[in-house]
Amino acid sequence: MILATICCRGGSKGVPGKNIRDLKGKPLIAYTIASAKNTSLIDDLIISTDDERIADVAKQYGALVPFMRPADLASDTASKWPVFIHAVETYEQLTGKTVDYLVDLDVTVPLKNAQDINGAIELALNDTSVDVVITGYEPERNPYFNMMEVNKDGYAEIVKKGERPIVRRQDAPQVYSLTPAAYVVKKSALYEFEHWSKAKCKIYPMPRERAVDIDTEIDFRIVEFLMNYRK
């Protein structure tokens, strides 16, 4: 049983009220709800929020809000891992169903589509040794080639060092920048690991233009530009 969640709290410092902010005539959350409903592999979709306004808007666009998230799981310091556990356990208690996989879909990646979500789920289902599948894209920077960190002596050095210096970006190992378009998590992993980074993970690559994650006002404008350009 594959349960999709859209976890969005009321507070947002980077872009205030961003989860229901208008984007091209629709609240931001509406795009993720639509993408989830267009997938073929999700059995049920619920919203996890502490905000009544978000809950009301989500219901208007056809999403279920079977419970409200507790305040201690809605602070700006709360990790999503316990939020996932709360969502799964509460859903199972309310419905009597047993969840096998949780698919968390972040509101802040509105350009993702059903193909991206289905692809990440299929990757998890096709390799049962994997605990978590995360969407990612090829980044502009590579830690083996053009990213540096400052060491304890104050000098800058390349982040990832190979046996020999890499002089062409094309020769650097493949790396991915994560985007929260979709996190596919095996339910057992929620209890076996304290964080997804401790689990066996795989990346499902998606195009950069659909992977933009809104965290600032500039990100919001970039998404608007891409939507206008695509149209």
C-alpha positions in Angstrom: 0.0 0.0 0.0 1.5 3.3 -1.1 0.5 6.4 0.9 1.4 9.8 -0.4 1.7 12.7 2.0 1.9 16.4 1.4 3.5 17.8 4.6 3.2 21.6 5.0 3.2 23.6 8.1 1.8 27.1 8.5 5.0 28.9 9.3 7.4 29.9 6.6 10.3 32.4 7.1 11.8 32.4 3.6 8.5 33.0 1.7 5.7 33.8 4.2 2.5 31.8 3.6 4.1 30.1 0.6 2.2 26.9 0.8 -1.1 28.5 -0.3 0.4 31.6 -2.0 -1.0 32.3 -5.5 1.1 31.0 -8.4 -0.4 31.7 -11.8 -4.0 31.7 -10.5 -3.7 28.7 -8.1 -2.4 28.2 -4.6 1.0 26.6 -4.6 -0.3 23.4 -2.9 -2.8 22.8 -5.8 0.0 21.9 -8.2 1.3 19.1 -6.0 -2.2 17.8 -5.3 -2.8 17.7 -9.1 0.5 15.8 -9.8 -0.3 13.3 -7.1 -3.8 12.7 -8.4 -2.4 12.1 -11.9 -0.1 9.3 -10.8 -0.9 5.6 -11.3 1.0 4.1 -8.3 -0.3 6.1 -5.3 -3.2 4.4 -3.4 -4.1 7.3 -1.2 -3.1 10.9 -0.6 -3.4 12.9 2.6 -2.3 16.3 3.9 -0.3 16.7 7.1 -0.6 20.3 8.4 -1.1 22.3 11.5 -2.7 25.2 9.7 -6.5 25.4 9.2 -6.1 27.7 6.2 -3.9 25.2 4.4 -6.3 22.4 5.3 -9.2 24.3 3.9 -7.4 25.1 0.6 -6.2 21.5 0.2 -9.8 20.2 0.6 -11.0 22.7 -2.0 -8.6 21.0 -4.5 -9.7 17.4 -3.6 -7.1 16.4 -1.0 -8.0 14.6 2.3 -7.0 16.1 5.6 -7.9 13.3 8.1 -6.1 14.9 11.0 -4.2 18.0 12.1 -0.5 17.8 12.9 0.5 18.4 16.5 2.2 21.7 17.3 5.4 20.0 18.4 5.8 18.6 14.9 5.1 21.9 13.2 7.9 24.1 14.5 10.7 25.4 12.2 13.2 23.1 14.0 11.1 19.9 13.7 12.5 17.1 11.5 10.3 15.6 8.8 11.2 12.0 9.9 8.9 12.1 13.0 6.3 13.9 10.9 6.3 10.9 8.5 6.0 8.5 11.4 3.1 10.4 12.8 1.3 10.6 9.4 1.7 6.8 8.8 0.6 5.7 12.3 -2.3 8.1 12.5 -3.5 7.1 9.0 -3.3 3.4 9.8 -5.2 4.0 13.1 -8.0 5.9 11.3 -8.3 3.6 8.3 -7.2 0.2 9.5 -4.9 -0.1 6.4 -1.3 -1.1 6.5 1.1 1.2 4.7 4.1 -0.3 2.9 5.7 2.8 1.4 5.3 6.5 2.2 5.8 9.0 -0.7 6.3 12.5 0.5 5.6 15.2 -2.1 6.9 18.7 -1.2 4.7 21.6 -2.1 7.7 23.7 -2.9 8.5 21.8 -6.1 5.4 22.7 -8.1 6.8 21.9 -11.6 7.2 18.2 -10.9 4.7 15.9 -12.7 3.2 12.4 -12.4 6.1 11.0 -14.4 8.7 12.2 -11.9 6.6 10.7 -9.0 5.9 7.4 -10.7 9.5 7.0 -11.7 10.8 7.4 -8.1 8.2 4.9 -6.8 9.0 2.4 -9.5 12.7 2.6 -8.7 11.9 1.8 -5.0 9.6 -1.1 -5.9 12.0 -2.6 -8.4 14.8 -2.8 -5.9 13.6 -4.0 -2.5 17.0 -3.6 -1.0 16.6 0.2 -1.2 15.1 2.0 1.8 14.7 5.4 0.3 14.5 6.9 -3.2 15.0 10.7 -3.5 14.6 12.8 -6.6 17.6 14.8 -7.7 19.1 16.6 -10.6 22.6 17.4 -12.0 23.8 20.5 -10.2 25.6 23.5 -11.5 28.6 22.8 -9.2 30.5 19.7 -8.6 32.5 19.1 -5.3 35.2 17.3 -7.2 35.8 20.2 -9.6 34.6 23.6 -8.6 33.4 23.6 -5.0 35.8 24.5 -2.1 35.7 24.5 1.6 37.9 26.4 4.1 40.0 24.1 6.3 41.0 24.6 10.0 44.1 26.7 8.9 41.9 29.1 6.9 43.0 27.9 3.5 40.5 26.9 0.7 40.7 23.5 -0.8 38.6 21.4 -3.1 35.8 19.6 -1.3 36.3 16.1 -2.8 39.8 15.2 -3.7 40.6 12.4 -6.1 43.9 10.7 -6.7 44.7 13.3 -9.4 43.2 16.8 -9.8 40.2 16.9 -12.1 40.7 19.6 -14.7 37.5 19.1 -16.7 34.0 19.0 -15.2 33.1 16.2 -17.6 35.7 14.0 -15.9 34.3 14.5 -12.4 32.2 11.7 -10.8 28.4 12.1 -11.1 26.8 14.0 -8.2 23.3 15.1 -7.6 21.6 18.0 -5.9 18.6 16.8 -4.0 15.1 18.2 -4.7 12.1 17.3 -2.5 9.9 16.6 -5.4 9.4 13.0 -4.1 10.8 11.1 -1.2 9.8 7.4 -1.4 10.4 5.7 2.0 9.9 2.1 2.9 7.8 2.1 6.1 10.3 -0.2 8.0 13.0 2.4 7.4 11.2 5.0 9.4 11.8 2.9 12.5 15.1 1.4 11.6 16.9 4.7 10.9 16.9 8.0 12.7 17.2 9.9 9.4 17.0 9.0 5.7 20.7 9.7 5.2 21.5 6.7 7.4 19.4 4.4 5.1 20.2 2.7 1.7 19.3 5.4 -0.8 19.0 5.7 -4.5 18.5 8.8 -6.7 15.8 9.2 -9.3 17.1 11.9 -11.7 14.6 14.5 -13.0 15.1 17.5 -15.3 16.5 20.6 -13.6 13.6 22.7 -15.0 11.1 20.7 -13.1 13.2 20.4 -9.9 13.2 24.0 -8.7 12.6 24.1 -5.0 10.9 27.3 -3.7 12.8 28.5 -0.6 13.1 32.3 -1.4 11.4 35.0 -3.3 13.9 34.6 -6.1 12.9 30.9 -6.4 9.3 31.9 -6.6 10.1 34.3 -9.5 12.1 31.6 -11.3 9.2 29.2 -11.1 6.9 31.8 -12.5 9.4 32.5 -15.3 9.7 28.8 -16.2 5.9 28.4 -16.2 5.5 31.3 -18.6 8.4 30.0 -20.8 6.9 26.5 -20.9 3.5 27.9 -21.8 
